[in-house]
Amino acid sequence: MSQKVYITGVGIISAIGNNVGENLASLKDGNAGMQQMERLQSVHKDKLPVAEVSLSNDELCSQLKLPNHISRSALLSTVAAKEAISNSGIDIHKWRTGFISATSVGGMDKTENFFTEFLADRQKGDLKNVVNHECGAVTEITADHLGIRDFVTTVSTACSSSANSIFLAARLIRQGFLDVVVAGGTDSLTKFTLNGFNTLMILDSQYCQPFDENRRGLNLGEGAGYLVLVSEKVAESMDQKPEIALSGWCNANDAHHQTASSPDGTGNYLAMKGALKKADLKPADIDYINLHGTGTNNNDIAEGTAIKNLFEGNYPPVSSTKSFTGHTLGASGAIEAVYSVLAIREGLIFPNLRFETQMKELPFAPVTELQHKELRNVMSNSFGFGGNCSSLIFSKVIG
C-alpha cells in the first residue's frame, strides 16, 4: 500500500535544551552544549568535554513521577516521547499506535553504579539497578508510561539506530499495520561508552570541529528525540493538516570495518541515493543536508566523498548539528530528524559551529552562520559502526 507518512509532532531533550523550544533557541543563537563533565564520573573528567543534559536523574524522576532506579536513557526517552505526543495534538489511544525506540547504551548507566559498589563488597549494590540493563527494557519503560501496547520494539544498530526506527515506523504505516507510531531514540552518557571511544582514539580533547580540515575527533553527548508519524487516514481526520512528510529513506551496509566507514563512502552514497529514489527526487531537489558529521577524520571524509560523488557539483547547503549536541550515538538520528523537521517548519539552515578551514579533499564547505531560506526537502544522514548507513528525507507537503 503506497501512501504518504506525515510528521505531526516532535519532542527532544539534549545538551542544548530540555524541549523543542529550548533546542530551537540554542540552534538560532549558536549556543553549543559541550562542557566539562559534571554528572558523569570519569578519570577523563578534566580532559574530555562532553555534552550533558542539564537535568539530573532526580529532577527527571520527579518530573515524570518515576522511581529513582529507572535508567537515565529511559528517563530521557520518556521526556522526549511525551513532548512529541503532546506536540502532535493526537489522542494516540484512538488509533493503532506503536512505539519504536532506539538505543545503544540501554540501562548501562545504572549497571555501572551497581558494579562499582558490588565489586568492592559482594554484600552491597542494589539489584534494581541491573534489572533494566538491556536495550529493550528502556523501550518498555517508556511505552508503559505512555500507555502504548499495540506494537513495541527496539532498534540497536549503533549510530544509525534511531534513523532506522523512524523509517521502520513509516514502513509499518504504509503497509497498513499501524496508524500512528512514536519513533526515535535515546542514549545517555556512560563510562563504558566514553572509555570505548577513547580507546578508538577518536575523542576530541577540545570542542569538536566537524568537516574542518583540522578536525581532531568527536565529543560524546546524550539526549533523546522522537517523531510522531501518522497515516493519511489519521492526517485527514486532523483539523490542522500536517505540513511535513517523511518522503524518503534507505539503509545500506557496506560492512567495510567494525568501527570505520569505507574511505570512499560506499554505504553513505548508497543510503543517500536510495533515499532519493524512494522519495522520487533528484539530488538537485535537496535544499539542505543535516550531516552525520561526527568530526572524526574517517567519518567526515567518507561522508564528504559520498556527497561529492552523488551531488556532482550541485551541492546543497550542509552542516553538522553535532557541533551543538555532541554525538548522541543511538539518539543522534532522531535528534537530527527533529532538527530537520524544524529546519523546514522555520525556514532555517543551522550553522556548523567552529568551522575554520575547508577540507582539501572536498569542493564544498559547511554553512557557518544561521541562514533563513524556504526549504522543501531536507536530507538527514546517520551512519553507524559496521557500515550501517541510513538517510532520511523530509519534505514540505504541497497543496
Secondary structure, DSSP 4 states (H G I P E B T S, - for coil): -----EEEEEEEEETTBSSHHHHHHHHHHT----BS-SSS--TTTTT--BB--SS-HHHHHHHHT--TTS-HHHHHHHHHHHHHHHHHT--GGGS-EEEEEE-SSTTHHHHHHHHHHHHH-TT---GGGTTT-SHHHHHHHHHHHHT--SEEEEE--GGGHHHHHHHHHHHHHHTTS-SEEEEEEEE---HHHHHHHHHTT-B-SS---TTBTT---B-BB-EEEEEEEE-HHHHHH-SS---EEEEEEEEEE----SS---TT-HHHHHHHHHHHHHHT--GGG--EEE----S-HHHHHHHHHHHHHHHTT-PPPEE-THHHH-B-GGGHHHHHHHHHHHHHHHTEE---TT--SB-TT-S-----S-EE---SEEEEEEEEGGGEEEEEEEEEPP-
